[in-house]
Amino acid sequence: MSESEQRKIANLLNEHVAGCASAHQRLLASLENLTDAQCRQDSLLPNWSRGHVLTHLARNADSHVNLLQSAVRGEVGKQYPSIEKRNADIESGSSRNASELVVDLRVSIYGLEAAWASANEKVWSGQGRNLGGNIIEISSLVFLRWREVEFHHADLNLGFGYDDLTPLYVRLELDQQIMLWRSRKPMGMTELPDIAKKLSPSQRLAWLMGRVVVDGLAKPEPL
């Protein structure tokens, strides 16, 4: 890899770190007055309360730290021990009170950001295995975390909606999601429907990610 390519990758990673760290702060600010009753209420995700979403965000941060620490040792680590353990941890943590949920999330966020700060070039060039067992690049983790934070912040339904997603994140994610959408279509049918093109970028992305239903548009096929 040339020096210019290395700089480009480093600059992109810095952009992702700054964007996700900012999204972390917006999320924590939204939780300042969270009540126990609100934690028990439904989120916008099927069968998940807000407590489920907050616990998932905390354990997701921990799972990224696991991958980074494995890369420090030169190992290809696993994001979670198993699907069953991941789901059980979310379920068991979801019933905690608001204070416990927020403290857990805050500690996990700062633990993850500390792991980013201490990672060197060797770590960022490593690999890990995601929940499905597939190989992922360590350098992709920050953007994946940014995705989790932006969308699950909106899923909490606490005043931050899909229209409030960070514009830079929306632009970067739209590029990726449109490419994925096109890859699932037959040749010659890879243009987004006109209705989708007329949506705002954030609403177009929310549709592509399966978060909103738009009249006249079929639900995007799952990956």
C-alpha positions in Angstrom: 0.0 0.0 0.0 1.4 3.4 -1.0 1.9 6.2 1.5 -0.9 8.2 0.0 -3.3 5.3 0.3 -2.3 4.9 4.0 -2.9 8.6 4.6 -6.3 8.3 3.0 -7.3 5.4 5.1 -6.0 7.1 8.3 -7.9 10.3 7.5 -11.1 8.3 6.9 -10.6 6.5 10.2 -10.1 9.8 12.0 -13.3 11.1 10.4 -15.3 8.1 11.6 -13.8 8.3 15.1 -14.8 12.0 15.4 -18.3 11.4 14.0 -19.0 8.4 16.3 -17.6 10.2 19.3 -19.9 13.1 18.6 -22.8 10.7 18.2 -22.0 9.1 21.5 -22.2 12.5 23.2 -25.6 13.3 21.6 -26.9 9.9 22.7 -25.7 10.4 26.3 -27.2 14.0 26.4 -30.6 12.5 25.3 -30.5 10.2 28.4 -29.9 12.9 31.1 -33.5 12.9 32.3 -34.4 9.3 31.5 -36.8 7.7 33.9 -37.3 4.1 35.0 -40.8 4.1 33.4 -39.4 5.2 30.1 -36.9 2.4 30.2 -39.7 -0.2 30.4 -41.6 1.3 27.5 -41.3 0.0 23.9 -38.6 1.2 21.6 -39.3 1.4 17.8 -37.7 -2.1 17.4 -40.0 -5.1 17.6 -40.0 -6.8 21.0 -37.4 -4.5 22.5 -37.9 -2.0 25.2 -35.7 1.0 25.6 -33.8 -1.0 28.2 -33.1 -3.6 25.6 -31.7 -1.0 23.2 -29.5 0.6 25.8 -28.1 -2.7 27.0 -27.4 -3.7 23.4 -25.5 -0.5 22.8 -23.4 -1.1 25.9 -22.6 -4.7 25.1 -21.9 -3.8 21.5 -19.3 -1.4 22.6 -17.8 -4.1 24.8 -17.8 -6.5 21.9 -15.8 -4.0 19.8 -13.2 -3.7 22.6 -12.9 -7.5 22.6 -12.1 -7.4 18.9 -9.6 -4.6 19.3 -7.9 -6.4 22.3 -7.6 -9.6 20.3 -6.0 -7.6 17.4 -3.5 -6.2 19.9 -2.4 -9.8 20.6 -2.3 -10.5 16.9 -5.4 -12.7 17.1 -8.6 -12.9 15.1 -11.0 -12.5 17.9 -14.8 -13.1 18.1 -17.1 -10.2 18.7 -19.4 -12.3 20.9 -18.9 -15.7 22.5 -22.2 -16.9 20.8 -25.5 -15.6 19.6 -27.1 -17.1 22.7 -24.8 -15.4 25.1 -25.2 -12.1 23.3 -29.1 -12.3 23.4 -29.1 -13.5 27.1 -26.9 -10.6 28.2 -29.2 -8.1 26.5 -32.3 -9.7 28.0 -30.9 -9.9 31.5 -29.7 -6.3 31.4 -32.8 -4.8 30.0 -34.8 -4.7 33.2 -32.3 -2.5 35.1 -33.3 1.0 36.3 -32.5 4.1 34.3 -29.4 5.1 36.3 -27.9 1.6 36.0 -28.5 1.5 32.3 -27.0 4.9 31.6 -24.0 4.4 33.8 -23.3 1.0 32.0 -23.6 2.7 28.6 -21.4 5.6 29.6 -18.7 3.3 30.9 -18.8 1.1 27.9 -18.6 4.1 25.5 -15.5 5.5 27.2 -13.9 2.1 27.4 -14.4 1.8 23.6 -13.1 5.3 22.9 -10.0 4.5 25.0 -9.4 1.4 23.0 -9.6 3.4 19.8 -7.1 5.9 21.1 -4.6 3.3 22.1 -4.8 1.3 18.8 -1.8 1.4 16.5 -1.5 0.7 12.8 -0.9 -3.0 13.4 -4.2 -3.2 15.4 -6.2 -1.3 12.7 -4.9 -3.6 10.0 -6.1 -6.7 11.9 -9.3 -8.8 11.4 -12.0 -10.2 13.6 -15.2 -12.3 13.4 -18.6 -10.7 13.8 -21.7 -12.3 15.4 -22.3 -14.4 12.3 -18.7 -15.7 12.2 -17.8 -13.7 9.2 -14.4 -12.0 8.9 -14.5 -8.2 9.3 -11.7 -5.7 9.1 -10.8 -4.0 12.4 -10.6 -0.7 10.5 -14.3 -1.0 9.7 -15.4 -1.2 13.3 -15.6 2.5 14.0 -18.1 3.1 11.2 -20.1 0.0 12.2 -20.3 1.4 15.7 -21.3 4.8 14.3 -24.2 3.1 12.5 -25.3 1.4 15.7 -25.3 4.6 17.7 -27.1 6.8 15.1 -29.9 4.3 14.3 -30.4 3.0 17.8 -30.5 6.6 19.1 -33.5 7.1 16.8 -34.9 3.7 17.7 -35.2 4.8 21.4 -37.9 7.3 20.3 -36.9 9.9 22.8 -37.1 13.0 20.6 -34.2 12.1 18.3 -35.6 10.8 15.0 -34.3 9.5 11.7 -34.4 13.0 10.3 -31.8 13.9 13.0 -29.1 11.5 11.9 -25.8 13.2 11.4 -25.6 14.5 7.7 -22.1 13.2 7.2 -23.0 9.8 8.5 -26.1 9.8 6.2 -24.0 10.6 3.2 -21.4 7.9 3.9 -24.0 5.3 4.8 -26.2 6.1 1.8 -23.3 5.4 -0.6 -22.8 2.0 1.0 -26.5 1.0 1.3 -27.3 2.0 -2.3 -24.4 -0.1 -3.5 -25.7 -3.0 -1.5 -29.3 -2.4 -2.8 -28.1 -2.4 -6.4 -26.0 -5.6 -5.8 -29.2 -7.5 -5.0 -31.0 -6.4 -8.2 -30.9 -7.9 -11.7 -28.8 -6.2 -14.3 -30.6 -3.2 -15.8 -32.8 -2.7 -12.7 -30.3 -1.1 -10.4 -31.7 2.4 -10.2 -33.5 3.4 -7.0 -37.3 3.9 -7.5 -38.3 7.5 -8.3 -40.3 7.6 -5.0 -37.1 6.8 -3.1 -35.1 9.4 -5.0 -37.6 12.1 -3.9 -37.2 11.3 -0.2 -34.8 13.3 1.9 -31.4 11.6 2.3 -32.1 10.6 5.9 -35.6 9.2 5.0 -34.1 7.4 2.0 -31.5 5.8 4.3 -34.1 4.9 6.9 -36.1 3.1 4.2 -33.1 1.3 2.9 -32.3 0.2 6.5 -35.8 -1.1 7.0 -36.7 1.6 9.6 -39.6 3.4 7.8 -42.4 2.2 5.5 -43.0 4.4 2.4 -46.2 4.3 0.4 -45.5 2.9 -3.0 -42.1 1.4 -2.0 -41.5 -2.3 -1.3 -39.5 -3.1 1.8 -35.9 -3.6 0.8 -34.7 -7.2 0.7 -32.7 -8.2 3.8 -28.9 -8.7 3.4 
